[in-house]
């Protein structure tokens, strides 16, 4: 049986009428840039997350840049983030003018280690960017306590954690601001690039909106120098249609994760995803650990099961950060994970039969 890593066409087919109607409405109204569909999605997404304001933008990478610029990040500042994430998290710190400071991850959750944060703070530190990686919330109580102690802002990177909860509270509502990606493969994905920033701070939301819209909220009134980072009407309408299904899709992802857990947790040398207490994982990715990761991936792929490695190189060891001269012993967990992690097929429409095929193959590999 062939099992794809994700199946975006299948998701489309399950809600085809809603998506087609949404697209047709935007075309009929010629509401391609800004307009009612974007306004509606911003309001709907803010309500879904439980915040006062949502500023949409072109993608999750822009969201990080816009948020940091609105927070006042400037040259000479330091921003702390995790050693294990997609590169946008760290590269946008650099593009904002600040210096990136990496911290090691927790050995079990893959999220940033609060103890490492505390030891990384210097007089130049202005903020912390925790990443709710793979769908699991970071340790927000500890992170917020550190931020309050040192008077730092917190920007939550929620690109992989739509509707995830920490102690019953949704991620994206703890820090000063939070960013989301709607890349097509995300739990809430557009049919192209899209992103958003959420906050409860009206003044901050206004600054972010100006930055994203050429520096002003009124046409030809450019109060600051901004950029062009807009969510278009087509993507907004598609996201609104999909948002209505997100809670149900999240439940099915959790159910699929439970099937994997039950079938894989007794296999020798394999570690299933650890979910920390009081955290509701939304399983954007189902990422296992295995000492023979590359062999396992080749075996699964040869037998029709698509896999991925998220991510094969921890951020401090990318070529783009050679200038920092960081060493593996500074990030032992992130360094260890990069050779052991493997993401198995995970999407809301995955069937028990597909999962059984994956589990059986992993078990057979374990016997080899």
N, C-alpha and C positions, 0 to 999 in steps of 0.2 A: 504493500500500500504506500502510495506517495503522500507525504504529509508536508504541506507548505509551512514555512515559518510564520506567515500571516496570509490572509486571503481577503484583500480589500474588495475584490469584485463580489465575493460572496456576501460581504456586509452590504454592499450596494444593492444586490438583488433582494435582500430581505426587506429593504425600505425603499425600493425603487420608485414607487409612486410618489412618496413624499419628497424624495430628492428631485425627481423630474419636475414636480409641481413647483418646488422652490426655485429651481433654475429658470423655469419658464416665466415665473412671476418677475424675477429680476430683469430678464430680457424684455418682457412686455413693458415694464415701467422704465426701462433704460436707466436703472439705478445702480450703475456700475462702480462709481466712486463715492464713498461716504453714503449718505442717504438713509432712508428708513430701515433698511435691512441690517445695516451696520449698527444703527442706534438700537434696534430691537435686540440684536445679539448681545451687545454690550450690557444692556439691562438684564437680560435673561441669565447671562453668565455670572454677573455680579450677584444676582439672587441665588444662583446655584451654589456658588462658593460661600456666600454669606458675608459679603462685604458691601461697602457703600458705593464703590466706584470701579468701573472697568474701562481701561483705555486699550482699544484694539490696535494692532500694528501688523506689519508685514510677515513677521516670523518670530520665533522664540529667541533668536540671537539678537535681533533688534530690540526685543523687549528688555533684555539684560542691559544693553547699552543705554537705552532711553531711561530706564529706572536709575542707573548709576549716575547718569548726567543730571537727572532731576534731583538726586540726593546730594549733589554738589561735589562729587568726586573730582579731584584735580591732581595735577602732577605733584609727586612727592608723597602722596598718601599711600598707605598699604591696605589691601583688602584680602582677608583670609578666606580661603575656600578649600574644598576637598581635593585630594590627590587623585581621586577616581571619579571621573565624569566624562561627558562629551566635552570637546575642546572649547565650545562656545562659552562655557562657564568661566574659564580662565582667560580666554583671548579677549573677551569684552572688558575685563578688568584692565588689561593692558591698553585697549583702545580708548578707554575712558581717561587714560593718563596716569593711572595708579600703577603701583607695583603689586604683582600677585604674590601671595604667600600661601604655599600649600601646606595642608595638614594631613596626617595619615588618617586612614579609615578605621572604623571598628572592625574587628576581626570577623564578626558574624553577620552584621547587617549591611556592610559595604558603605554605610553612610559616615559622615565626618565624625571623628572622635573628639568629644568636647574637651577631654583632658589635653589633647594636642592643641586645641584652640587656645586654651588658657596660656600655655607655654609659648605660643607664637606671637602674642600681643606685644607690641612695642609702642613708644610714644607716637609713632606715625600711623598706627592702625586706626581706621575710621569705620570699618564695617566688616560683617561676616556674611558669606553666601553659603548657607547649607543647601545641599541638593537632596531631594527626596528620591533617591535613586531606585530604579527598577519598579517603583510604585510603593516603596516602603518609606514612611516618614523618618526623618532624622530625629535625634533626641532633643526635641524643642524646649522642654523644661530647662535642661542644662544649658542649652545654647542661649536662651533668652536671659537666664540668670547671669551668664557671663557678659552678655551685651549690656544689661542694665548696670552691672558692676563697673564696667569700663566706659559706659556712655557711648556705645557703638550702635550704629543702625544694623538691622538685619534684613537682608533681601532673600526671600525663599525662592529657590529655583524649583518650580513645580512642573517642569516640562514632562515628567514621566509619572505624575502622581495626581491626576484629576480625580477628585472626590476621596482621596486617601484621608484618613483621620488619625490623630494622635490624641489619646485620652478623650475620645468622643468629639474632638474639635477638628474641623477640616484644616488641612494644610493650606497655606496661603492666607491664613487669618492670624498668624502669630506675629510675624515681623512687621516692619514698617511698610513693606511692599512685597509683592510676589509676582513672578513671571510664569507664563504658561506658553507651551508650544502646541500648535495644532497641525504639526507635520502629519502627512497622511497615515502613517503607521501608529500614531499615538492612540491612546484609549478614546480620546475625542479628537478625531482627525479630519482635516479639511481635504479637498481634492486639489491640493496644491499647498503652497506655504501659507502659514497664518500664525499669528501669535497674539498675546494679550498680557496686560499688566493690571493687577488689582491692588486696591488699597482702601483704607478707611479715612485717609487724609485728603480732604477736598483740595487743599492748596497743592499738595504733591500731585494729585491726579490732573489738575489744571496745567501744571508745569510739564508733565509727561505728554499730555495731549498737544501742547504747543510744540514741544520738541519733535513729536512724530509728524506734525502737519506743517512743516516749513516755518515753524516759529510763531504761529498764530492760530487763533480759533476762528477768525473772520478773514475771508478772502482779501488778499492784498494788504492785510494788517499784520506785518511781521514784527512782533515785539522782541524776539530773540532770533539767533541763527539756529534754525532747526534742520531736520532731515526729512526726506520723503519716505515714510514708512506707514503705509495705509493697508488696512484690511479691505479688500474689495467686496462689493455687494454680493457677488456670486458665492464667494467663500463664506460670507456671513450668513446667507440664507441656508447654505448647506449645513453649516455648523448649528444653526438654530434647529433644523430638522433632526440632526443627530443628537443634539443635547437632550431632547425628549426621551431618548433611549439609553442615555449614559448610565443611569442608575441600574437598569436591568442588565446592561452589558457588564457592569462592574460585578454584579452578583454572579453572572455566569463565568467570569474570569476567576473569581474566588472558588467557585465550585470546580472548575477545571484544575486549579492549583491543588485542591484537596485530593483529586484523583491522582495527580502526579505524586503528591506526597505519599499517599498510601501505597502506591506501586513502586516507588523508588527508594523509600527511606531505609529499607533493609539490605540494599545492594552494597556490597563491600567497597570501601574507598570513596563512595559517592556521598556528597553532602547536599541535601535539599535546602532550599531557601529557608533561612531562619527568620522568624517573625518575632520581634521583641514584644514584650508585654505592653498591653494597652495601645498597640498600633494596628491599624486596619490597612493592610497591604492591598493594593489594587492590581498588582501583577501586570504592569505594562510589559514586563519581561519575567519569564520564569527561568532564573539563572542558577544552575547547579555548580558545584565544584567537583573536580576530579583530577587526580594526579597525572592521568594519561589523557588529558583534554584533547590534544591534537589527534591522537589515535582514535578516540571516541568520536570526534567530529567527522573524521574521514570515514569511519565505519557507518555512521548514521547517514551521511550524505550519499555514500555508495549504495545504501539500501533505501533511498527515496525520502529520507527525512532531512529537511532543511534545518540548519542550525546557524547560530551567529555567535560571535565573541564581542561582548560589550563590556570592556574595551580591551584590545590586545596589548596596549601600552599605556601604563599609568601616565597621567599628565606631566609629572616632573621629568619623565624620561623621554618625552617627545623631542624631536630635533628642534622644534621651535623654542624650547626652553633650555637648550644646551648652555646658553649664556649664564644661567643661574648656577650651574655646576653642582647640581643636587645628586645625592648618592642614595643607592637602594637602602642602606641601613637607616636612613632618615625616615623612610616610609615602608617599614617591613611588611605591613599588612597589604597595602596597595601593590607592592612589588610581588608579593606571593600570589595575590589574586590574579594578576595579569596572565599567569601561565596556567591557571586552574579553572577559570570561569568559562561556562558554556551555556548559552541561552537556547532552550528547547522551544518548539512551536507553541505559541500561546496567542490565541485570539478568541473573541467572544463566541464565535461560531464553531470552534473546534468540537469534534464529536468524541464521545467516549471510545468509539471504535478506533479513531485516529490516535487517541492517547494510548490505548492499549497496544497498538502497533509500536508506538515509540517506546513504551515501557518494556515490552518484550525484547526489542532490539537492544536497549540499554542493558537489560538483564543478561542477554546472550553475550554481549561484549564483556560483561563482568566475569563471565565464566571462562573467558578465553585466556 
